[in-house]
Amino acid sequence: MQFVRIEDFGKLPARQRDGHKGDYGRVLVVGGSRRMIGAPALAANGALRGGAGLVTVASPATVQLAVAMLCQCATSVPLTCQKTGKQELSPEAVVQFRAIAEGCDILAIGPGLAVGQGQEMLIRAALEQEKPLVLDADGLNNLARIDNWPGLRRCPLVLTPHPGELARLTGTTSDAVQAGRQQAADQALADWLGRSQTDKPMVLVLKGAGTIVTDGQRSYVNETGNPGMATGGTGDVLTGLVAGLAMQGLDLFTAASLATYTHGLAGDLAATAGTEEAAIATDLLDHIPQAMQKIVD
């Protein structure tokens, strides 16, 4: 395993003066539910802050307009729900997802999505397509319900679990993950890669103090961030930021590592501007532009 430092990644190249929004990637964010309207909006705004040229948010029809109001710079589309009064997506939503994904370059799925049979079907469809995919939150919780999901994968994949989500995916406990974070990350990724039917890359981002990013050959341990980031929604911002940076010509390991660094630095800047105790996820969005200065030529 090669352990890398932030200095080893270099910096993002300056944009061409004649660049246009189509040059900087089309991100599709899928998420949202009645209890978690803000989550996909935070991810969408994170992707835009990460440099994505165009972002579309696909949310259950029951909450789509509310989500759209929270991310004014993104477009928004509804996904059909079951006619049972529940928030479960319908089989038609999977067909809709496939059609929308055709026009995008990278997918970020999971923030606030909820768990259900329809959502699980959508995650299966996302694994089986070939565009890069970032999975977080309920994307991971639905993934844990799919038997031998690594064998279904056809896409480059980034997973961004916190310790509890990694424990759910690996059949252990969050305490066990925390007791040996690097070992837990390495073992999980080695197992998943060993069961994959594709040689496309997979990156694991184990969140927490000293977030670990690994692709099985390289590992980066982040040193930015603070306890003020232990608040709802910060992980959703990271999901979008990974997707946005991946559209700037970076491989997934580099994008995930630079996103983790920038995300933590934005949290540090937010804490400096106020206090750790008062920080909220939208503060990170406000400070990402300043943090990005550290990784842009």
C-alpha positions as MATLAB code, in Angstrom:
seq = 'MQFVRIEDFGKLPARQRDGHKGDYGRVLVVGGSRRMIGAPALAANGALRGGAGLVTVASPATVQLAVAMLCQCATSVPLTCQKTGKQELSPEAVVQFRAIAEGCDILAIGPGLAVGQGQEMLIRAALEQEKPLVLDADGLNNLARIDNWPGLRRCPLVLTPHPGELARLTGTTSDAVQAGRQQAADQALADWLGRSQTDKPMVLVLKGAGTIVTDGQRSYVNETGNPGMATGGTGDVLTGLVAGLAMQGLDLFTAASLATYTHGLAGDLAATAGTEEAAIATDLLDHIPQAMQKIVD';
ca = [
       0.000    0.000    0.000;
       1.340    3.423   -0.973;
       0.436    6.145    1.521;
       0.155    9.545   -0.135;
       0.074   13.112    1.165;
      -2.036   15.972   -0.077;
       1.073   17.507   -1.673;
       1.431   14.442   -3.905;
      -1.751   15.206   -5.838;
      -0.763   18.460   -7.482;
      -3.388   21.080   -8.213;
      -6.352   21.537  -10.496;
      -5.428   23.265  -13.754;
      -6.798   26.735  -14.384;
      -9.866   26.809  -16.618;
      -9.638   27.806  -20.250;
     -10.963   31.294  -20.929;
     -13.350   29.958  -23.567;
     -14.660   27.118  -21.401;
     -18.404   26.570  -21.089;
     -20.619   24.638  -18.660;
     -20.640   21.539  -20.852;
     -16.859   21.259  -20.408;
     -17.082   20.705  -16.659;
     -19.326   17.713  -16.338;
     -22.972   16.822  -15.872;
     -23.731   15.414  -12.414;
     -26.921   13.551  -11.532;
     -27.828   13.529   -7.833;
     -30.533   11.059   -6.774;
     -31.999   11.329   -3.288;
     -34.561   12.824   -0.994;
     -37.614   11.701    0.962;
     -40.230   13.330    3.162;
     -37.943   13.199    6.175;
     -34.808   14.315    4.338;
     -35.573   17.022    1.824;
     -32.338   18.908    2.399;
     -29.903   16.031    1.837;
     -29.951   15.868   -1.996;
     -29.895   19.669   -2.198;
     -26.738   19.767   -0.073;
     -25.151   17.175   -2.367;
     -26.188   19.108   -5.483;
     -24.779   22.343   -4.108;
     -21.607   20.494   -3.124;
     -21.211   19.264   -6.703;
     -21.644   22.788   -8.038;
     -19.111   24.133   -5.545;
     -16.764   21.376   -6.702;
     -16.854   22.778  -10.206;
     -19.530   20.757  -11.977;
     -20.910   22.592  -14.981;
     -24.430   21.179  -14.752;
     -26.230   19.378  -11.932;
     -29.599   17.638  -12.062;
     -31.395   16.416   -8.934;
     -33.829   13.511   -9.265;
     -36.098   13.138   -6.228;
     -39.370   11.358   -5.436;
     -42.249   13.294   -6.943;
     -43.706   13.834   -3.465;
     -40.768   16.088   -2.489;
     -39.219   17.143   -5.795;
     -40.408   20.766   -5.765;
     -39.305   21.275   -2.171;
     -35.844   19.899   -2.983;
     -35.618   22.117   -6.078;
     -36.172   25.249   -3.986;
     -33.029   24.464   -1.978;
     -30.676   24.183   -4.970;
     -31.487   27.066   -7.281;
     -28.558   26.480   -9.632;
     -29.491   22.866  -10.399;
     -32.259   21.452  -12.544;
     -34.721   19.046  -10.975;
     -36.854   16.101  -12.097;
     -39.464   13.971  -10.284;
     -39.308   10.202   -9.847;
     -42.559    8.255   -9.708;
     -43.537    6.768   -6.344;
     -45.716    3.802   -5.464;
     -49.410    4.689   -5.098;
     -49.565    3.421   -1.532;
     -49.017    6.621    0.385;
     -45.469    5.512    1.118;
     -42.285    7.121   -0.217;
     -41.075    3.981   -1.988;
     -40.051    4.492   -5.593;
     -41.988    2.644   -8.277;
     -40.504    0.394  -10.986;
     -41.222    3.248  -13.401;
     -38.778    5.406  -11.413;
     -35.971    3.032  -12.375;
     -36.862    3.471  -16.046;
     -36.879    7.244  -15.518;
     -33.526    7.084  -13.749;
     -31.908    5.194  -16.621;
     -33.154    7.765  -19.126;
     -31.942   10.730  -17.062;
     -28.567    9.098  -16.383;
     -27.939    8.784  -20.134;
     -27.455   12.547  -20.308;
     -25.081   12.769  -17.346;
     -21.394   12.018  -16.808;
     -21.364   10.910  -13.164;
     -24.003    9.786  -10.673;
     -24.201   10.622   -6.952;
     -26.899    8.567   -5.264;
     -28.182    8.162   -1.740;
     -28.523   11.355    0.309;
     -31.917   11.187    2.006;
     -33.160    8.500   -0.399;
     -34.808    6.253    2.244;
     -34.803    2.451    2.066;
     -37.266    0.354    0.093;
     -37.692   -2.137   -2.703;
     -37.935    0.564   -5.355;
     -34.824    2.300   -4.067;
     -32.990   -1.020   -4.019;
     -33.949   -1.623   -7.655;
     -32.559    1.802   -8.547;
     -29.238    1.038   -6.826;
     -29.016   -2.227   -8.778;
     -29.571   -0.312  -12.012;
     -26.893    2.205  -11.021;
     -24.361   -0.564  -10.336;
     -25.067   -2.217  -13.675;
     -24.546    0.903  -15.809;
     -21.016    2.030  -16.725;
     -20.729    5.679  -15.681;
     -18.873    6.641  -12.476;
     -21.042    6.330   -9.374;
     -20.725    7.863   -5.898;
     -22.816    6.072   -3.252;
     -23.542    7.536    0.169;
     -26.045    7.357    3.012;
     -29.200    5.476    1.976;
     -27.457    4.514   -1.241;
     -25.205    2.410    0.995;
     -28.071    1.210    3.189;
     -29.919   -0.079    0.122;
     -26.667   -1.536   -1.193;
     -26.324   -3.600    1.990;
     -29.627   -5.307    1.118;
     -28.324   -6.569   -2.260;
     -26.706  -10.021   -2.210;
     -23.209  -10.096   -3.724;
     -23.493   -6.564   -5.037;
     -19.801   -6.444   -6.078;
     -20.585   -9.109   -8.683;
     -23.216   -6.834  -10.240;
     -20.936   -3.818  -10.559;
     -20.041   -2.580  -14.041;
     -19.152    1.009  -13.108;
     -16.294    2.904  -11.505;
     -17.464    3.310   -7.915;
     -16.834    5.530   -4.886;
     -18.398    4.533   -1.557;
     -18.422    7.095    1.265;
     -19.600    5.324    4.454;
     -19.319    6.448    8.034;
     -18.262    3.641   10.427;
     -21.830    2.476   11.014;
     -22.521    2.184    7.300;
     -19.282    0.315    6.689;
     -20.182   -2.048    9.547;
     -23.555   -2.690    7.902;
     -21.888   -3.451    4.579;
     -19.335   -5.822    6.116;
     -21.393   -7.551    8.815;
     -19.447   -6.181   11.775;
     -19.947   -3.355   14.287;
     -19.041    0.313   14.194;
     -16.915   -0.210   17.319;
     -14.903   -2.861   15.477;
     -14.428   -0.522   12.515;
     -13.282    2.306   14.767;
     -10.857    0.020   16.595;
      -8.856   -0.495   13.390;
     -10.005    1.969   10.758;
      -7.257    1.424    8.180;
      -7.459   -2.342    8.478;
     -11.265   -2.264    8.213;
     -11.110   -0.113    5.087;
      -8.392   -2.222    3.464;
     -10.126   -5.528    4.197;
     -13.526   -4.343    2.989;
     -12.161   -2.995   -0.271;
     -10.041   -6.089   -0.913;
     -13.107   -8.283   -0.425;
     -15.270   -6.209   -2.765;
     -12.603   -5.977   -5.456;
     -12.052   -9.723   -5.210;
     -15.726  -10.363   -5.964;
     -15.997   -7.807   -8.773;
     -16.473   -8.887  -12.360;
     -14.854   -5.715  -13.691;
     -11.440   -4.116  -13.366;
     -12.904   -0.625  -13.169;
     -11.724    1.289  -10.103;
     -13.400    1.249   -6.704;
     -12.602    3.810   -4.013;
     -13.606    3.631   -0.362;
     -13.886    6.815    1.712;
     -14.211    5.875    5.393;
     -15.438    9.063    7.023;
     -14.639   10.260   10.520;
     -11.717   11.895   12.300;
      -8.832   11.163    9.942;
     -10.993   10.160    6.980;
      -9.349    7.340    5.001;
      -9.450    7.246    1.206;
      -8.190    4.079   -0.468;
      -8.366    2.372   -3.851;
      -6.565   -0.792   -2.724;
      -3.176    0.419   -3.951;
      -2.999    3.936   -2.554;
      -4.248    5.371    0.733;
      -4.703    8.962    1.878;
      -5.467    9.874    5.502;
      -6.996   13.324    5.801;
      -5.769   15.822    8.380;
      -8.266   18.663    7.892;
     -11.608   18.966    9.672;
     -12.844   19.335   13.227;
     -15.613   18.106   15.587;
     -17.881   20.943   14.464;
     -18.465   18.920   11.295;
     -20.225   16.233   13.339;
     -23.616   17.570   12.325;
     -26.301   16.450    9.911;
     -25.734   17.130    6.235;
     -21.952   17.507    6.092;
     -21.587   14.065    4.520;
     -24.066   15.029    1.808;
     -21.902   18.010    0.920;
     -18.906   15.667    0.604;
     -20.833   13.339   -1.722;
     -21.495   16.167   -4.133;
     -17.990   17.556   -3.814;
     -16.474   14.202   -4.816;
     -18.682   14.102   -7.910;
     -17.954   17.709   -8.836;
     -14.192   17.304   -8.552;
     -14.280   14.053  -10.509;
     -15.592   16.115  -13.427;
     -12.443   18.278  -13.411;
     -10.332   15.652  -15.159;
      -9.315   13.765  -12.011;
      -9.282   10.027  -11.396;
     -11.687    8.900   -8.683;
      -9.046    8.346   -5.992;
      -7.595   11.823   -6.522;
     -11.042   13.416   -6.679;
     -12.137   11.705   -3.467;
      -8.922   12.641   -1.673;
      -8.975   16.301   -2.743;
     -12.694   16.486   -1.926;
     -12.042   15.126    1.564;
      -9.228   17.624    2.100;
     -11.251   20.572    0.791;
     -14.356   19.519    2.727;
     -12.393   19.361    5.978;
     -10.647   22.659    5.291;
     -14.004   24.326    4.633;
     -15.109   22.998    8.021;
     -11.991   24.467    9.627;
     -12.633   27.840    7.996;
     -16.247   27.759    9.158;
     -15.156   27.025   12.728;
     -12.642   29.875   12.611;
     -15.327   32.252   11.369;
     -17.644   31.214   14.216;
     -17.408   28.241   16.557;
     -17.310   24.470   16.155;
     -20.476   24.179   18.216;
     -22.485   26.489   15.947;
     -21.356   25.066   12.601;
     -23.948   23.600   10.199;
     -23.591   21.902    6.837;
     -24.434   24.974    4.762;
     -21.479   26.750    6.395;
     -19.239   24.299    4.547;
     -20.815   25.279    1.228;
     -20.091   28.928    2.010;
     -16.419   28.219    2.743;
     -15.645   25.752   -0.058;
     -14.627   28.571   -2.481;
     -11.915   29.750   -0.083;
     -10.833   26.175    0.647;
     -10.658   25.396   -3.079;
      -7.998   28.066   -3.486;
      -5.549   25.631   -1.898;
      -5.973   23.059   -4.689;
      -6.335   25.279   -7.768;
      -3.398   26.706   -9.745;
];
